[in-house]
Amino acid sequence: MRGALRHRLVLGIALGVLGCGPNSPTGTGTGGSGATGGQIGTGGSNTGGSNTGGSGTGGSHTGGSTGGNSATGGGSGGAGGAKAMGGSGGGGSPGTGGTPTGGVKGTGGAAGGAGHGATGGGSGGSTSNMDASVDGADMPCPTVPPRTGGMQICNAPTAGESGNIGSTGYSYNFWSDGKGSGCMTVYGTDAAFKANWMNVSDWIARVGLAFDKSKTYTQIGTFSSDFAYTMTGITTGGFGNIGIYGWSVSPLHEYYIAENWLGKKPNFTKVGTFTIDGEGTYDVMTNQQKNAANITGTNQDFVQFWSVRTSPRQCGHISISKHFDEWASLGLTLGNLEETRILVEGQNNSGTIDFTTATVVVTK
């Protein structure tokens, strides 16, 4: 979590977008079947006519659950099908009165169908390839073939090792406190890399963008990242993080956006919570470091800034600049950037990780 980190600086931009779930199909039906899903019904009250089915068009984040609310008319509208699937939606039953109403927030998937009465029932919902939960933690990650080749570096020195990755604009940094052993392999495609470590005390591998410490993040541009990885052989206990990592100077700060953790979850001084739609909910934390190693080469006091996701994930998009902005709104302002990289950090554990997708992008 802390270390005498050394970096060679290079600025680069790489492009890549990762989708974490399949597109949802549409569905029709004549019953009132399925699980949750579907938009709120928009039709008027039934004043007669029988239920002859009704079509749905997939499920969005809000689902249609109940139909009529009167004792003399409008039965329940069918709920949509399962998430990311089509499915039939039921309509309102015959009667007079009973306005179809919308249901609770669903989990994606197919919608409740439109009920056909004399004056129409509620309409079905639309499909969506977004998870109904802003966390998106249960969205499946895409299958990406393992990469091959690359440059392997083993047994990182306590002074750290840095290098440019060809003409990609990316650079790597590899650091250890000298206990245990490990290797990282830089593929040379975007910021993708793999790493393994054994019985380490404090060990860091990371790939991304380096800067000359002359500009703030707002002066550089808008930062984002896409990532996907697999893990094996992670030993229990210990500590560690997977996500975005970096430093700033003037003032000196170390920062983390933790998408996952190894062992215990980071738990420091909580100063806020915020949500990025489609990406997740994060707790903002600070951690005071006293006379600690840092990028200046001399031990100093400094404060770490943290965004810790409320639930872990293994793929997705990270709007990095939104985290920086949220920190600033809480009085946690970064100085001039020294780096923004994708990180794996292990402390008192062992494991293997493979980033098959990894980008750090800056747009102007």
N, C-alpha and C positions, 0 to 999 in steps of 0.2 A: 504493500500500500504506500510505501514511501521508499525512496532509494536515491542514490547518487546517480541521477539520470543524465546521460550525455547525449547530445543530438548534433547531427549535421543537418543543416537547414536546407530545405528545398520546397518550393511551392508548386503545387500541381493541382490539376482538376481532372477528375475522371467521372465518366457518366455511367449510370446504371440504375435501373429501376427493378425492384423485386416485388412480385405479387405473392401474397401468402394465402391464396385460397382460390378455388375454382369458381367460374361464373355460374350463377344459379339459373337453372332452366325455368320455364313457365309450366303451368299445369291447369287443367280444367277438370270439372267434375260435376256430379249430380247429387252428391250427398253432403253431409256436414261432417267430414272426416278430417283427420290430420291432427298435428300438434299445434303449437302456437305459431304465430306469424301473421302476416297480412296487415294492410293499412286499416285505419279507421273507416268504417262504412260511411258512405256519403249520401245514400238514398234517403227518401222520405219515409213516412209511415205507411204500413200496409193497410189498405182499405178493402181488401177482398182478394180474390185470386189465390190460386194454390201455388205452392212451392214447386217449381219445375226445374230445380237444380240451380244453376248459376255458375258462371265461370270466374275463376281467379287467375291472376297473372303472376303468381309467385309471391313471395313474402318479403316485405321490407322490414324496417326496424320496429314499426308499430303494427300490432296484429289485431285483427278483428276477432273478438271473442264472443260477445253476447249479441243476441238479436233483439227481439221485442221485449219491452219492459212492462207491457200491460197484461192483465190477467185475461183479457178477452182477445188478444190478437198478438201477432208477431212473435213467433217462437225464436229460439236462439239461432243466430247465424253461425254457420260452421267455422271452426278455426282452420287455419291454413295447414299445409303439410309440413313436413320436417324441414329443417334448415338445409339450404343449398339444394333442395329438391323441389320438383313440381308437386302437385297434389290437388285434390278436389276441394272445393269449398261449398258449403251448404248455404242455402238461402233462407229467408224468413218463411215461417209457416203462414198459412192463410189466416185472415182475421181482420179485425178493424182496430186501429190504434197500434200500439207497439212500435216504436221507432227503433230501427236497427242502430246499435251503438258500436263504437270502436272498442277494441279490447286493450289488454295490457301490452306493454312493449314485448315484442316477440324475440325470436332468436334467428331471424332471417327465414328463408324458405318460402313456401307457397302461401297464398293468401286465402282468406275466407271468400267464398263466391258471393255473387250478387243475388239477393232474394227477389223473386219476381212476384209482385202483388199487383193490385189494380193500379197503383201509382208508383210502383217500383220499390225495390229494396236497396240495401247498401251495396256499393260496388266493391269488387275485390281489390287486393293490393298489388303492388308491382314487385318484381324481383329485385334483388340486390346481391352483389358479390361481396359486400362488406359484412362483417360480423356485427350482430346487434349490440354486442358489448364493446364499449370503447377500448377496452383492454385488448380485445382480439386474441387473447391468450390461447383459445381453443381452436384457432384457425390452423389448418394443416400447413406445414412448410412444404415448399416445392421440392421435388426430388432433383438434385443436381449431381451429375456424375462427378466423382472425385477427380481432382486435378492431378496431373503428374509432372515430373521434372522439377525444376526450380533449383534454388541455391540453398544449401543447408548450412546452418551455423550452430555449433554446439558449445556447451559449457561457457556461457556468457561470463565475461570478466566483471569484477566488482566495479571497475571503472566504466563499464558499459561499452557497447559496440553499436555503431550506427553506420548506415550506408544508403546510397541512392539505389533505386531499383530501375536500372536501365533508363529508358527515355519516358517512363510512365508518369514522371512527376512525383511519384511516391517515394518515401524513404522508410527505413525500418530502424528500430532501436531494440536492443536486447540487453537485459541487465539482470544481475543476480547478486545476492549478498555473499556468495561464495559457498553456500551450504547446499548439498544435493547436486543434482545434475539435470540437464535438459538440452533440447535442441529446438530450433525453429527452422522451417523451410519456407522461403519466400518464393512464390510461384512466378512472379513477374507479370501477372495479369491483374490489373487494378491493385487493390490492397489485399488480395487473397493470400493466405498463408496457413500453415499448419504448425503445430507445436506439441511436444511431449515433455514432461518433467517428472522427476522421481525424487521423492523425499526432500523437497526444497524447503527452505526457511522463508525466503522472500525472493520471488522470481517473476520477471515481467518480459513479455514479448508483445510487440505492437508494430503496426504498419499504418501509415497515413501521410499527412501533410505536415511539413515543418515550415516555420516562418522566421523572419529576421528580427522579431521582437520590436518592430518600429510602428506597428499599427494595431488598433483594437479590432475586434471581430466585426464591428459595424463598418469600419473603414475597409476591411478586406472584402466582405460580401456576405451572402447568405449561405450557411453551412447545412448540409444534410448528409445522411448515410443510408445505405441499404446493406443488409447483412443476412447471412444464413450459415449455420454451422452445425456440426455433429460433435458429440463428446462420447468418450469411452473411458473406462477404467478410472473414474474419479474416486479417490479414496474419501472416506467420511471424515468429518471433523475439519479442522483448519479454517482457512479463510481464503477468499479470492473473489475476483470480479471479471465479468465479461461485458464489454460495451465500449463507450467512447471515453477517451482519456486525454489529458493535456496539462499544460502549464501556461501561466501568464506572468509577466513581470511588471513592476511599477503600477500596481502592487503585485507582490509575489503570491500566487495562488496555484495550488494543485487542484484539478477538477476531474470528476467522474460522472458519467451517465451510465448507471449500472442496469443493464438489461437482464442479467442473471448473476448468480453468485455461487461460489463453491464453499460448502460448509455453511456457517452461520450467515444470516442476512445482515448487511450493514445496518448498524443502529447507532446513530450519533445524535447530535442535538437537532431535533426537528424544528424547522422554522416555517413550514408551509406545505401545502399540497396543491397540485394542479393537474389538469387533464388535457391531453392533446387528442382531439377526436380522431378515432381510427388507429391511434398509436398506444395509448395507455394512460394510466394514472400514476403519478410519481410523488413521492415524499421528498421534499427539499430539506437537506441536512447540512450542518457545518461540523467540522472536526478540527480542533486546535492542535497544531503540531509545535512542539517545543524543542528548540536546538536540534532540528532534524535535517537530514541530508536533503538536498534539492538540486536544481539545475544550475545554481550559481557557483557550485563547487565548495562552498563553505556552509556549515550548519547554521540554520537560522530558524526563527519562529515564523510560522505562516499558518493560514487557515485553508483547509480543504473545503471545496464546494461539492455537494453531492445531489444528484437526482437518482433516487432508488425506486425502480418500478415496483408497484404493489404486488405484482405477480410476474414470475420470470417468463421469458420467451426465447426461442431459438432462431427466429427470423423476423424480418420486418423492416419498416422505414423509421428513421429517427430524424426528426426536425431539430437538428442540433441548435440552431440559432434561437428557436423558441425556448429552449432550456436556458440559454444565456439571458434572454430577455426576461424570463420569469425570475431568475436569480436577481437580476438588476432591480426588478420591481420590489424585491424583498430587501434591498440594500446590499446585495452580494454582487459587487461589480468587478468583473475581470479587468486586468490591465492589458498591456500589449501581448498578443498571442505569441507563444513560442512553438506550440504544436497542437494538432488535433488528430488523433490516431485511434484506430480500432485496437482494442487491448484484450489480452488475457493475462491475469495475474494469479499466481498461486502462492499460498503461504501455508507451510506445514501440511502439505498434501502431495499427491501425485495424480497424473492424468494425461489425457490426449485430447486435442481439439483440432478440428479441420474447418477453416472458414472457406467454404466453396464459393460464396458470394461475399464480397466486401468492397465497398466504395466509401470514399469521403469526398464530397463534391462541394465546390464553392461556385455560386453564381453571382454575377454582378447585378 
